[in-house]
Amino acid sequence: MRAIWSGEITFGLVNVPVKLYGATRSHDVSFHQVHDEDQGRIRYERRCDVCGRVIDYDHIEKAYAEGDKTVVLSDEELESLPAEESDEIDVVQFIPGDQVDAILLGTAYVLEPVGRSPKSYVLLRRTLENSDRTAIVTFTLRTKTRLGVLRSRGNLLTLQTMRWPEDIQEVDFPSARKRPKISAKELDMAGALVDQFSGDFEPEKYGDEYQEQLHELLEDKLEQGDAVDTDATFGREHEEKSEKDDEGGKVISLMDALDRSLQKRGGSGGSATSKSSSGSGKTSSAKTSGAKKGSSSSKKTSSSSGAKSSGGSTKKSSKRSKSSKGSITNSTGSKNSKGKSSPKSSSSKKTSASSRSGGSSSKSA
């Protein structure tokens, strides 16, 4: 059992070194939530309402809302409070045990003596037994100042937290203030009934019937095979994390290592195949677009060559028409120039047609 806290009980000039342990434990069955369709575990996230991201504990601070204003306190500011750090259980008063109202009592702890000799511990315990007194103490536990009672129980000292007076809610029901008339006979009959049920308290005689029936139900379902694999309820993220932990902190066999390597190799090969297929698709599309560009450029070449040839023949005919003698010769020369340009334009048309056919073939491919 691990100690929760360690320090000293102080009263007067006496110091009793002790360690603090939890005195109680829960016997309830611990449940967690799962999805009814696939039995996956339900997880809760610390999600910020402003940015929508999941926040780590390192970036979470405490805040207090007062109306329309919110005060944010950092860890440094909280740690600077002087009352947060104390390793003493300070005895402030000894009172009769029956003066402590049970509604004030909270969590119970047991104290272990520390040191070479438990003499001061035994002295305090026997003093409380002989005087039939309870010690009222103050102490700090988990960054909170607490009020408590120190009592003897067998061979040990016990510490039980107490609620502060302002933590007790005052209630007043109108029906409880009424004073109905009760006869003496009714009081006698109620007293006789109390006598019949009177006796010493033995807590071992009582049990939690619900928890007992719940344990029986769980055992029956396990025996009948009505259960799922626990690892299957965690999902893929937990499996990947456990695999990384196993690889980092556990020595695996050679066959397991080879098997995992083959699986990873197969996964990477599939991805490479998909990449190559996508690359070939990109190459074909690039070729098709190149063919389209070639056809359009050939069209532009043919049109520009036709325009140049027609322009040249017009200029030549206009110059040669000025001379009277060589009009026929010039006209034939213009015809020749036109004839020279026409083969070029026809060849360019053929080129554009072939590029068109090449583009259509690349599209069909």
C-alpha positions in Angstrom: 0.0 0.0 0.0 1.4 3.4 -1.0 1.4 6.4 1.3 -0.7 9.4 0.2 1.1 11.9 2.5 3.8 12.1 5.0 4.4 14.6 7.8 4.1 15.1 11.6 1.3 15.4 14.1 2.1 18.4 16.3 0.6 19.3 19.7 2.5 21.5 22.1 6.1 20.5 21.9 5.4 16.9 20.8 6.0 15.8 17.2 4.8 12.5 15.9 6.1 11.5 12.5 3.5 9.6 10.5 2.5 8.5 7.0 -1.1 8.8 5.7 -2.9 5.9 3.9 -6.4 5.5 2.6 -8.7 3.7 5.1 -11.4 2.7 2.7 -11.8 1.2 -0.8 -14.7 0.7 -3.1 -16.1 -2.8 -3.7 -18.4 -1.7 -6.6 -17.9 -3.1 -10.0 -16.1 -0.6 -12.2 -17.8 -0.1 -15.6 -16.8 1.8 -18.7 -19.0 2.8 -21.6 -19.0 1.2 -25.1 -20.9 1.7 -28.4 -23.9 -0.6 -28.6 -23.2 -1.4 -32.3 -19.5 -2.4 -32.4 -18.6 -2.4 -28.6 -16.0 0.3 -29.1 -15.0 2.3 -26.1 -16.4 5.7 -25.6 -13.8 8.4 -25.0 -14.2 12.0 -23.8 -12.0 14.7 -25.1 -10.8 18.0 -23.6 -12.0 20.1 -26.6 -11.7 23.9 -26.6 -15.0 25.7 -27.5 -13.1 28.5 -29.3 -10.6 26.8 -31.5 -12.2 23.4 -31.6 -8.9 21.5 -30.9 -8.2 18.8 -28.3 -6.1 20.4 -25.5 -3.3 18.8 -23.5 -3.3 19.1 -19.7 -0.1 21.3 -20.0 -2.2 24.0 -21.7 -5.2 23.9 -19.4 -5.6 26.5 -16.6 -8.3 27.2 -14.0 -10.8 30.0 -14.4 -13.5 31.5 -12.2 -16.6 33.1 -13.8 -18.3 36.0 -11.9 -21.2 37.2 -13.9 -20.0 38.5 -17.3 -16.4 38.4 -16.3 -14.0 35.4 -16.0 -10.7 35.4 -14.1 -8.0 33.0 -15.3 -5.4 31.7 -12.7 -2.2 30.1 -13.8 -0.4 27.3 -12.0 2.3 29.7 -10.8 -0.3 32.0 -9.2 -1.9 29.1 -7.4 1.4 27.7 -6.2 2.3 31.1 -4.8 -0.4 30.8 -2.1 1.3 30.2 1.2 -1.3 27.9 2.7 -0.9 25.3 0.0 2.3 23.7 1.3 2.3 22.2 4.8 3.5 18.9 6.2 2.0 19.1 9.6 -1.2 17.8 11.2 -1.8 20.5 13.8 -3.9 19.6 16.9 -6.0 22.6 17.8 -8.4 21.2 20.4 -9.5 18.0 22.3 -13.3 17.6 22.6 -15.7 14.8 23.7 -16.3 12.4 20.9 -20.1 12.7 21.0 -19.9 16.4 20.1 -18.9 15.7 16.5 -22.0 15.6 14.2 -21.8 12.6 11.8 -23.0 14.9 8.9 -19.6 16.7 9.2 -17.5 13.6 8.7 -15.9 12.8 5.3 -13.0 10.6 4.0 -11.2 8.4 6.5 -7.4 7.7 6.6 -5.1 5.6 8.8 -1.8 6.9 10.2 1.4 4.8 10.3 4.2 5.6 12.8 7.5 6.5 11.2 10.9 6.5 12.8 13.0 4.2 15.0 10.7 4.3 17.9 6.9 4.6 17.9 6.8 5.8 21.5 5.3 9.2 20.7 2.7 7.6 18.5 1.6 5.1 21.1 1.6 7.8 23.8 -0.9 9.9 21.8 -3.1 7.0 20.9 -3.4 5.8 24.6 -4.0 9.3 25.8 -7.0 9.6 23.4 -8.3 6.2 24.6 -8.0 6.9 28.3 -9.5 10.4 28.1 -12.3 9.4 25.7 -11.5 12.5 23.7 -11.2 13.3 20.0 -8.6 15.7 18.6 -9.7 18.4 16.2 -6.9 19.0 13.7 -6.1 21.1 10.6 -3.9 20.0 7.8 -3.2 20.5 4.1 -3.9 17.6 1.6 -3.8 17.9 -2.2 -3.4 21.7 -2.1 -6.4 22.2 0.2 -6.6 23.2 3.8 -8.8 20.7 5.7 -10.4 20.2 9.0 -10.4 16.8 10.6 -10.8 14.6 13.7 -8.0 12.4 15.1 -9.1 9.3 17.0 -7.8 5.9 18.1 -9.1 2.7 16.5 -7.5 -0.5 17.8 -3.7 -0.1 17.6 -3.8 2.7 15.1 -4.6 6.4 14.9 -7.3 7.4 12.3 -7.8 10.7 10.7 -11.1 11.6 9.2 -11.8 14.8 7.2 -14.6 17.1 8.3 -16.7 19.4 6.2 -16.5 23.1 6.9 -19.6 24.6 8.5 -20.4 26.6 5.4 -20.5 23.4 3.4 -23.5 22.1 5.4 -26.8 23.1 3.7 -29.4 24.4 6.0 -32.9 23.1 5.2 -36.3 23.8 6.7 -39.3 21.9 5.6 -42.7 23.3 6.6 -44.1 19.8 7.1 -41.3 19.0 9.6 -42.3 21.9 11.8 -45.7 20.6 12.5 -46.5 19.0 15.8 -49.0 16.2 15.4 -50.6 14.7 18.6 -49.0 11.3 19.6 -50.5 9.3 22.3 -48.6 7.5 25.1 -49.7 4.1 23.8 -48.2 4.8 20.4 -44.9 5.7 22.0 -45.0 2.5 24.1 -45.6 0.3 21.0 -42.8 2.1 19.1 -40.5 1.5 22.1 -41.3 -2.2 22.2 -40.5 -2.5 18.5 -37.2 -0.8 19.1 -36.4 -3.3 21.9 -37.0 -6.2 19.5 -34.5 -4.9 17.0 -31.9 -3.8 19.5 -28.4 -5.4 19.6 -24.8 -4.8 19.1 -23.7 -3.5 15.7 -21.9 -6.2 13.6 -21.2 -4.7 10.1 -20.1 -8.2 8.9 -23.7 -9.4 9.0 -24.7 -7.0 6.2 -23.8 -7.1 2.6 -24.5 -5.3 -0.7 -27.1 -7.4 -2.4 -27.0 -5.5 -5.7 -23.2 -5.9 -6.1 -23.5 -9.6 -5.2 -26.2 -10.1 -7.9 -24.2 -8.1 -10.4 -21.1 -10.3 -9.8 -23.3 -13.4 -10.4 -24.6 -11.9 -13.6 -21.1 -11.2 -14.9 -19.8 -14.6 -14.0 -22.7 -16.3 -15.8 -22.2 -14.3 -19.0 -18.4 -15.2 -18.9 -19.2 -18.9 -18.4 -21.7 -18.9 -21.3 -19.2 -17.2 -23.6 -21.3 -14.1 -23.9 -18.4 -11.7 -24.1 -16.2 -9.9 -26.6 -12.4 -9.6 -26.9 -11.2 -6.7 -24.8 -8.5 -5.6 -27.3 -11.1 -5.3 -30.0 -12.9 -2.6 -28.0 -10.0 -0.2 -28.2 -9.9 0.4 -32.0 -7.0 0.9 -34.4 -5.3 3.8 -32.6 -4.8 1.6 -29.5 -3.5 -1.3 -31.6 -1.0 0.9 -33.4 0.2 2.4 -30.1 0.5 -1.1 -28.5 2.5 -2.3 -31.5 4.9 0.6 -31.2 5.3 0.0 -27.5 5.9 -3.7 -28.1 8.5 -2.9 -30.8 10.3 -0.4 -28.5 10.2 -2.3 -25.2 10.0 -6.0 -26.0 12.3 -8.3 -27.9 10.4 -10.1 -30.7 11.3 -13.3 -32.4 13.0 -13.5 -35.8 9.9 -15.0 -37.5 7.7 -12.2 -36.2 10.2 -9.6 -37.4 10.3 -11.2 -40.9 6.5 -11.5 -41.0 6.0 -7.8 -40.1 8.6 -6.8 -42.7 6.8 -8.8 -45.4 3.5 -7.2 -44.4 5.1 -3.7 -44.6 6.7 -4.6 -47.9 3.4 -5.7 -49.4 1.7 -2.5 -48.2 4.4 -0.3 -49.7 4.3 -2.3 -53.0 0.6 -1.7 -53.3 1.1 2.0 -52.8 3.9 2.0 -55.4 1.7 0.3 -57.9 -1.0 2.8 -57.4 1.5 5.6 -57.8 2.8 4.1 -61.1 -0.7 3.8 -62.4 -1.5 7.3 -61.5 1.8 8.4 -63.1 1.0 6.6 -66.4 -2.4 8.3 -66.4 -0.6 11.7 -66.0 1.8 10.8 -68.8 -0.9 9.9 -71.2 -2.8 13.0 -70.4 0.3 15.0 -70.9 0.9 13.4 -74.3 -2.7 14.1 -75.3 -2.4 17.8 -74.3 0.9 17.9 -76.2 -0.8 16.5 -79.3 -3.5 19.1 -79.0 -0.9 21.9 -78.7 0.9 20.5 -81.7 -2.3 20.6 -83.8 -3.1 24.1 -82.8 0.5 25.3 -83.5 0.3 23.6 -86.9 -2.9 25.4 -87.6 -1.3 28.7 -86.7 1.7 27.9 -88.9 -0.5 27.1 -91.9 -2.6 30.2 -91.5 0.5 32.5 -91.1 2.3 30.9 -94.1 -0.8 31.4 -96.2 -1.1 35.0 -95.2 2.6 35.7 -96.0 2.3 34.1 -99.4 -0.8 36.0 -100.4 0.7 39.2 -99.1 3.9 38.7 -101.1 2.1 37.9 -104.4 -0.1 41.0 -104.0 3.0 43.3 -103.6 4.8 41.7 -106.5 1.8 42.0 -108.8 1.2 45.7 -107.9 4.9 46.5 -108.7 5.0 44.6 -111.9 1.7 46.0 -113.2 3.2 49.4 -113.4 5.4 48.3 -116.3 3.4 48.1 -119.5 5.7 45.7 -121.5 6.0 43.0 -118.9 2.4 43.0 -117.7 1.7 39.5 -119.1 5.1 38.3 -117.8 4.5 39.9 -114.5 1.0 38.5 -114.3 2.4 35.0 -115.0 5.0 35.7 -112.4 2.3 36.5 -109.9 0.6 33.4 -110.9 3.8 31.5 -110.3 4.2 33.1 -106.9 0.7 32.1 -106.1 1.4 28.7 -107.3 4.5 28.5 -105.2 2.5 29.5 -102.1 -0.3 27.1 -102.7 1.9 24.0 -102.2 3.0 25.4 -98.9 -0.5 26.0 -97.8 -1.6 22.6 -98.9 1.3 20.9 -97.1 0.4 22.9 -93.9 -3.2 21.7 -94.3 -1.9 18.2 -94.5 0.2 18.7 -91.5 -2.7 20.0 -89.5 -4.9 17.2 -90.6 -2.2 14.7 -89.6 -1.9 16.4 -86.2 -5.6 16.2 -85.8 -5.6 12.6 -86.6 -2.7 12.1 -84.2 -4.6 14.0 -81.4 -7.7 11.9 -82.0 -5.6 8.8 -81.8 -4.0 9.9 -78.6 -7.4 10.6 -77.2 -8.6 7.2 -78.2 -5.5 5.7 -76.7 
